[in-house]
Amino acid sequence: MEIQINNTITLSRSEFDKLINENMAYIYKYAMSLTSDHDEAMDLLQDTFLQAFRKRDRYKEDKNFKGWVMTIMRNLFINRYHKLLRFPQHAQTDKSLYFINKSGKVMNSGLENMTYDDVYKHIEALDDKYRSSFLMYYNGFKYTEISERMNIPIGTVKNRIHKARKLLKHQIRMQEGQWEAA
C-alpha cells in the first residue's frame, strides 16, 4: 500500500482483489436490487469493479471500501438509466412486427397475436387528454416536463397517465378475450 496526500491510498492488485472478494456477496445483492436481473447484475458488477480498479488511487484509507464500491455502482447504474432514456434501444422498428415483453415469454395466446397496429388503435381510441399525456410519457418525457408543456398540475399528469394505462390494459384484455373465443 502506498500512502498519498489526503489519506488516499493506492491499493495493489492483490489488496484490491482481497477487498472485492470479502465484499462480493453484499455488492452482488446490491447489483441485483438495482437491476432485478442476474445477467444485468453481472454486467453492472464487472463495470463497477473495472471502474473501481481504475480509480483505486482515489480510495481513502479511512473510508468504507464496500460503501465506496457501491457508490460507484449506483452512479454507473444511474448513468446507464439516463443513457437509455436519451437513446432508447429498439430491437425491431417495423410496426407490423409482434411485441415482445421483457422476459421474452408470452404469457397467453392473445398477446401473441397482438401487433403494433392493434395497440396503436387502442391508444388512438383514448380520450385526447389521456392520449397526449400517455404518449408524451411513453416517448420519454418526465412528469414535470409534461406538466410544463401541457400547462397542467403534475398530479393531473400522473392521474391521466395512470388512467390511460388502466384503460389500455382493459381494452387489450377485452380484445384478448375476443381472440380466445375465436
HULIN-V343196 format. One record per residue. N is the residue number from 1. RES is the residue in one letter. PSI is psi in radians with two decimals (NA if undefined). Layout:
n=<N N>
res=<RES RES>
psi=<PSI PSI>
This chain:
n=<1 2 3 4 5 6 7 8 9 10 11 12 13 14 15 16 17 18 19 20 21 22 23 24 25 26 27 28 29 30 31 32 33 34 35 36 37 38 39 40 41 42 43 44 45 46 47 48 49 50 51 52 53 54 55 56 57 58 59 60 61 62 63 64 65 66 67 68 69 70 71 72 73 74 75 76 77 78 79 80 81 82 83 84 85 86 87 88 89 90 91 92 93 94 95 96 97 98 99 100 101 102 103 104 105 106 107 108 109 110 111 112 113 114 115 116 117 118 119 120 121 122 123 124 125 126 127 128 129 130 131 132 133 134 135 136 137 138 139 140 141 142 143 144 145 146 147 148 149 150 151 152 153 154 155 156 157 158 159 160 161 162 163 164 165 166 167 168 169 170 171 172 173 174 175 176 177 178 179 180 181 182>
res=<M E I Q I N N T I T L S R S E F D K L I N E N M A Y I Y K Y A M S L T S D H D E A M D L L Q D T F L Q A F R K R D R Y K E D K N F K G W V M T I M R N L F I N R Y H K L L R F P Q H A Q T D K S L Y F I N K S G K V M N S G L E N M T Y D D V Y K H I E A L D D K Y R S S F L M Y Y N G F K Y T E I S E R M N I P I G T V K N R I H K A R K L L K H Q I R M Q E G Q W E A A>
psi=<2.26 2.15 2.40 -3.05 2.64 0.62 0.27 2.61 2.67 1.99 2.43 2.92 -0.77 -0.65 -0.72 -0.85 -0.71 -0.80 -0.68 -0.83 -0.66 -0.53 0.09 -0.79 -0.77 -0.75 -0.71 -0.78 -0.69 -0.74 -0.72 -0.65 -0.50 -0.75 -0.51 0.43 2.24 -0.85 -0.75 -0.70 -0.72 -0.69 -0.77 -0.71 -0.82 -0.81 -0.67 -0.81 -0.66 -0.81 -0.77 -0.72 -0.74 -0.59 0.34 -0.35 -0.22 -0.10 2.24 2.36 -0.63 0.08 2.74 2.02 -0.80 -0.79 -0.67 -0.80 -0.70 -0.56 -0.74 -0.77 -0.83 -0.76 -0.71 -0.74 -0.80 -0.74 -0.70 -0.76 -0.82 -0.64 -0.72 -0.62 -0.68 -0.65 1.31 2.49 2.18 2.06 -0.64 2.39 -0.18 2.13 -0.37 -0.13 2.77 2.62 2.57 2.22 3.03 -0.74 -0.20 0.04 2.42 2.22 -0.45 2.87 -0.47 -0.74 -0.37 -0.55 -0.04 2.27 3.01 -0.73 -0.68 -0.82 -0.75 -0.65 -0.70 -0.71 -0.78 -0.49 -0.25 2.63 2.52 -0.72 -0.60 -0.76 -0.82 -0.74 -0.78 -0.81 -0.66 -0.76 -0.77 -0.61 0.16 0.01 2.53 2.80 -0.76 -0.68 -0.73 -0.77 -0.82 -0.79 -0.61 -0.13 0.81 2.77 2.65 -0.59 -0.65 -0.70 -0.87 -0.72 -0.77 -0.70 -0.73 -0.82 -0.68 -0.78 -0.71 -0.75 -0.75 -0.75 -0.77 -0.80 -0.70 -0.69 -0.66 -0.79 -0.65 -0.72 -0.62 -0.68 -0.69 -0.55 -0.45 NA>
